[in-house]
Amino acid sequence: MTGLKDLIYTPSTASGEAISKVETHTPRIEAPDHVKPGEVFRVKVSVGPHPNTVEHSIRWIELYFEEEGRAFNPVLIGRYEFTPVYSEPVVEVYLKIQKPGRLIAVEYCNLHGLWESYKEVKVSG
């Protein structure tokens, strides 16, 4: 029996046919590298270019924050669901953090499964 982490693809763990899907399935996280404590900042997560049909589409993106030194991680920031044909797999959220950590984005493609990426965010000032 495998754990959930064994079912999630990343650019470094994709193998076989999944290697050809890395570019179009790995979530892209856009966020600053450094923020001030409590400062509001924008995070954009997108996937694609990717088909957007009922038969093949990105159905949801989840965004987490893994805070450095926190006993129970990660914290779910939000889950964003998409309707095929009408919506695109792009989400923007505004966060404020007190401690450094790692943003984690997970997306689900109804044909090619779960894909994940990370972005470190430092806190200083």
Secondary structure as UniProt FT lines:
FT   HELIX           4..7
FT   STRAND          8..9
FT   TURN            11..13
FT   HELIX           16..21
FT   HELIX           22..25
FT   STRAND          28..30
FT   STRAND          34..35
FT   TURN            37..38
FT   STRAND          41..46
FT   STRAND          58..67
FT   TURN            68..69
FT   STRAND          75..81
FT   TURN            84..86
FT   STRAND          90..95
FT   STRAND          101..109
FT   TURN            110..112
FT   STRAND          113..123
//
